[in-house]
Amino acid sequence: MTRPLTQAIPVTGSPNTTPQPGDVLVVGSGPAGSSSAVVADGTELPVDERDAELYYRPTTRPCSRLPHAWLGLADPREPSVSTHDICGHGRFTVLTGINGAERADAAERVAEELGIPLTAHVIGPEQEYEDLYGDWAGLREVVDDGMVLVRPDNHVAYRSHGMVEDPAATLTETLRAVLGSGEGALQGGRSSVSARDASEQDSRGASEQGTRDASQQGARAGTPHRGH
């Protein structure tokens, strides 16, 4: 069963954001930077001599806002859609090319395993979405069998520059890291909230046990010693 995303995902400039009840995301804007809700791909931030506050440079580097590109639909009578239209909407999205169809299959399995909203789109000829003018190919910065993982706030969480040996394992590990789980929060399909609740219950149990022990020790200390 798919669970809603209820943990806040901090982006650039908000490292101390605290999740609140009902939060889905903490959305940020502005130039690409660093975030704890991404997995770095080892590349440097693109250098632009122009003022980053005045000029936007599209990139799929993790933590950047997903670049906009117009995509055509299989039915030419339908209007074009933006890459922003097919991502977001409260879910993670995998974008890949026709040679990366295996990644789309992996995404379906990973979504079921982790119980999170996750979808995948293969962009290319004779697919649901077609890169009619090559705009997306010029912006994605990965090869056709690579992958761009987009967060629900339309920021890039991770990108893979080519096919990997085990797409499902790579995607699972990446999502665990993005959601702040590492080995923990989504382990075995448990949410980070469940893990935290269990930890708090353990802490409360230990505290209550300690209180009982102290009370018993105090009672023993207050009992008069009876000599023989």
C-alpha positions in Angstrom: 0.0 0.0 0.0 1.3 3.4 -0.9 1.7 5.8 2.0 1.5 9.6 1.7 4.7 11.6 2.1 4.4 13.2 5.5 8.0 14.2 6.2 9.2 17.6 5.2 12.1 17.7 2.7 14.4 20.6 3.3 15.9 22.4 0.3 18.5 25.1 -0.2 18.5 27.6 2.6 16.4 25.7 5.1 18.6 23.1 6.9 16.8 23.5 10.2 13.3 23.1 8.9 11.1 21.1 11.3 8.3 18.9 10.0 4.9 19.8 11.1 1.7 17.7 11.0 0.3 17.7 7.5 3.4 18.9 5.8 4.3 17.3 2.6 7.3 19.3 1.5 9.2 22.4 2.4 9.6 24.0 -1.0 12.5 26.2 -1.8 13.5 28.3 -4.8 16.5 30.1 -6.1 19.8 28.8 -7.4 20.9 25.3 -7.0 22.9 24.5 -3.9 23.1 21.7 -1.3 20.4 19.8 0.5 20.1 16.8 2.8 17.3 15.5 0.6 19.4 14.7 -2.4 22.1 12.2 -3.3 25.1 13.9 -5.0 26.4 12.6 -8.3 29.9 13.8 -7.8 29.6 16.7 -10.3 30.4 20.3 -9.6 27.9 23.1 -9.8 27.9 24.5 -13.3 29.9 27.8 -13.5 28.1 30.7 -15.0 29.8 34.1 -15.2 26.4 35.8 -15.1 24.7 36.8 -11.9 23.0 33.7 -10.6 20.3 35.9 -8.9 19.4 37.4 -12.3 20.0 34.6 -14.7 18.6 31.1 -14.5 20.9 28.3 -15.8 18.9 25.0 -16.2 20.6 21.9 -14.9 19.6 18.5 -13.6 22.4 18.5 -11.0 20.9 17.2 -7.7 19.2 19.9 -5.7 18.4 21.9 -8.8 14.9 22.7 -9.9 13.9 20.3 -12.8 14.4 22.2 -16.1 11.3 22.9 -18.2 11.0 21.2 -21.6 8.0 20.8 -23.8 7.1 17.2 -24.5 4.6 15.9 -27.1 2.0 13.2 -26.5 1.5 10.0 -28.4 -1.7 11.6 -29.8 -0.5 14.6 -31.9 -3.9 16.2 -31.4 -3.2 16.6 -27.7 -1.4 19.8 -26.6 2.2 19.6 -25.4 3.0 19.2 -21.7 5.9 20.4 -19.7 8.4 18.2 -17.8 7.0 20.0 -14.7 3.5 18.7 -15.6 4.5 15.1 -15.5 6.4 15.3 -12.3 5.5 16.5 -8.8 1.9 16.1 -7.7 2.9 14.5 -4.4 5.1 11.8 -5.8 8.7 11.0 -6.8 9.2 10.6 -10.5 11.9 8.7 -12.6 12.6 10.2 -16.0 14.5 8.1 -18.5 14.9 7.4 -22.2 13.9 4.5 -24.4 17.1 2.6 -23.6 16.4 3.0 -19.9 13.0 1.3 -19.9 14.4 -1.2 -17.4 14.5 1.7 -14.9 10.8 2.2 -15.3 10.1 -1.4 -14.5 12.4 -1.2 -11.5 10.5 1.9 -10.3 7.2 0.0 -10.2 8.8 -2.7 -8.0 10.5 -0.2 -5.7 7.3 1.8 -5.2 5.6 -1.3 -4.0 8.4 -2.4 -1.8 8.9 1.0 -0.1 5.2 1.9 -0.1 5.8 5.4 -1.4 4.2 7.3 -4.3 6.7 6.8 -7.2 6.1 6.8 -10.9 8.3 6.6 -14.0 8.2 8.1 -17.5 10.1 6.9 -20.5 10.6 9.8 -22.9 11.3 9.0 -26.5 9.9 8.0 -29.9 6.6 6.1 -29.8 6.4 6.5 -26.0 3.7 8.2 -24.0 5.8 11.4 -24.0 8.1 12.3 -26.9 10.9 14.8 -27.0 9.7 16.3 -30.3 12.3 19.1 -30.6 15.1 17.5 -28.6 14.7 20.1 -25.9 14.8 17.5 -23.1 17.8 15.7 -24.6 19.7 19.0 -24.5 18.8 19.7 -20.9 18.8 16.3 -19.1 22.6 16.1 -18.9 22.5 12.3 -18.8 22.5 9.7 -21.6 19.4 8.0 -22.9 19.6 5.0 -20.5 20.4 7.3 -17.6 17.9 8.6 -15.0 16.8 11.8 -13.4 14.9 11.2 -10.1 12.6 14.1 -9.3 11.2 14.9 -5.9 7.6 15.8 -5.3 8.6 19.5 -5.2 10.1 19.2 -8.8 13.6 19.4 -7.6 16.2 16.8 -8.7 17.0 14.3 -6.0 19.5 12.3 -7.9 20.7 11.5 -11.4 22.4 8.5 -12.9 24.6 9.2 -16.0 24.1 5.7 -17.4 22.6 2.3 -16.9 23.6 0.4 -13.7 23.8 -3.3 -13.0 20.8 -3.4 -10.7 18.4 -0.4 -11.3 16.0 -1.5 -8.6 18.7 -1.7 -5.9 20.2 1.6 -6.9 16.8 3.3 -6.8 15.9 1.8 -3.5 19.2 2.9 -1.9 18.8 6.4 -3.3 15.3 6.9 -2.1 16.2 5.6 1.4 19.0 8.2 1.5 16.8 11.0 0.2 14.1 10.3 2.8 16.7 10.4 5.5 16.6 6.7 6.2 19.9 5.3 5.4 19.5 1.8 6.8 16.5 2.8 8.9 13.4 4.7 8.2 12.0 2.7 5.3 13.6 -0.6 6.3 11.1 -3.4 5.6 8.5 -0.9 4.4 8.3 0.9 7.8 8.0 4.7 7.6 10.4 7.0 9.4 7.5 8.1 11.5 6.9 4.5 12.6 10.5 4.0 13.4 10.6 7.2 15.4 7.4 6.3 17.3 8.9 2.9 18.2 12.0 4.6 19.4 10.0 7.0 21.6 8.0 4.1 23.0 11.2 2.3 23.9 12.5 5.5 25.6 9.2 5.9 27.5 9.3 2.3 28.6 12.9 2.7 29.8 12.0 5.9 31.6 9.0 4.3 33.3 11.1 1.3 34.3 13.7 3.6 35.8 11.0 5.4 37.8 9.7 2.2 39.2 13.2 1.0 40.1 13.9 4.3 41.9 10.5 4.1 43.7 11.3 0.6 44.9 14.7 1.6 46.0 13.3 4.5 47.9 10.7 2.3 49.6 13.4 -0.1 50.7 15.5 2.7 52.0 12.6 4.0 54.1 11.9 0.6 55.7 13.3 0.3 59.3 16.0 -2.3 59.6 15.0 -5.0 62.0 17.8 -6.4 63.9 18.0 -9.9 65.4 
